[in-house]
Amino acid sequence: MNPIAFTLFGLEVRWYGIFIACGALLAIFFGEKLIERNSRLPKDAVVDASIFALPLGIVGARTYYVLFEWDYYSAHLSEIFAIRNGGLAIHGGLLGGTLAVFIYCRVKKISFIELLDMLAPGVVLAQGIGRWGNFMNGEAHGGVTNVPWAINVGGQMVHPTFLYESILDVSIFLILYFYVSKRRRFPGELAGIYLILYSIGRFFIEGLRTDSLYIGPLRTAQVMSLIVILLGILILFIQPKRTKIGEYALTEPVSKKN
């Protein structure tokens, strides 16, 4: 596939960036819808937080990737900022974006865990859409296989692991947005379930990929998945004991007109 969607005034606009932008817009849209339906947080909290979370998330995703591929980038310093060619690690993006949301919530004096709940379904949907950018770049695929749905990359039929993860992400979105959010029992439930389900799926999908980042002999994404699964379990275990719906969203109630 051609990774370049079109050229505008001499600038190549890549599918990778288009899919990321579309995913980000949908994440904001569904985050706002969830706040209207499920939370006392001000509706503009999602947009305001996203202004900081999106750029810091991209910086985190690129920094994470570059650090674990430093042997290459130390010899090609000019390519460190060439993110249009791919090379964004989702775990780094989540770390950077989460840090931005945490700082935003502390400044605005609103609940961090509550806002994470409102963002979680949209974020995992954005991840699923963003994986199609990997497809257009010819990356994030698996090893050679003869399964009927294999794709041709470089003359070899390989696992479309980008597709596996996209299906996983969209499925988690549907579960969180249309089922769990309507039955939410405590703040943090959506975020905790998202962390667990995504990380379980990512652990197994990562085992099929041929472009994994490594910590010694271990695949970085699999190690991070195990850590994130434990974090999700802790959230689901601790949060019901700490808070109740309706008692946590804001230090002072804010009208939905804000």
Steps between C-alpha positions, in 0.01 A plus 500: 500500500610857437563663841444846346135602477555818299736793455395850607719796403796269466443336840432127508198420715526141620224257586675438832432856614146500361403189694655635821313830458168322432551280803574800721186683384282196568659456843404858587149455360423186699667641811265798492201271447596292802532808720153613395359158583703377794686773685486827691822613335473808276458400137796708385733297724559251218593765242710698746689194618550383142673825408782391730466122481523466121835675447652353816369158399671526161823615666477210745428248225795615291738531796414148617561358153826686446639398838444131431644538148790721608764288327343607171403858581832584662650453154209674321423799720323686218228233494400534865231753415380328180181367656315512168690186408362314801667400822254594777473261794152490653624438854713813482203692363278384783761596758544847351128560455417375849760732653344794318150406620628462858658846498186650344278344768723623781493855363122494445435313827289230339516124538780339305357147514158628394636675194698187409171310503344748259802482269564124499243386239595772253872441549478129421287578193769747386759226543297270277471764229867594527604141426384549142774759469743216575344304214551787257863523610550126456597454867376333819441170324576147616707210379450280196178299503261313271175607667230603246502862617879548469621815323787543257791704636826501308397193301417292809162411645497612863265539798309833483567573867396862447156364412490269803567792729255726319225241548601462866491877559166559329347207691620647832353836401161344430504315833601807700285759330176311438499261796734570791453880505124459540550272801801669654523433873798715600749748350790322337299199385522586129869587522583182691313273261659674202850449640440131568323404177733693273814371671389136490431527127817696430713243686397221264495711183849628575626143497413482128676821398840522335578864585477493880711718725706301750634524855782251473332176387151618600249678280443844652128508420443164671681612815300824502178306441558291812570813706189674364282194570608516865427874505151441361432233762613738776264771372203260497590376848575833671257746341173344623629534855609861460216673321138487400335637188391860549748581780821553310475682169563858617594689812192712429205408277514661156200562279488311170473840331868559564 
